[in-house]
């Protein structure tokens, strides 16, 4: 299952694009929730997703 450098680059780009879409969706969900426990949890999920690709 060896991939070429170009294939790996494309895979990484797709991953980062999908990650950004997921982060955006998580934020929109978090922002739409009323104050309360669900919003706190959604905020934590959003923050974890937002920082997932940072080293």
HELIX and SHEET records of a PDB file:
HELIX    1   1 UNK A    5  UNK A   32  1                                  28    
HELIX    2   2 UNK A   37  UNK A   50  1                                  14    
END                                                                             
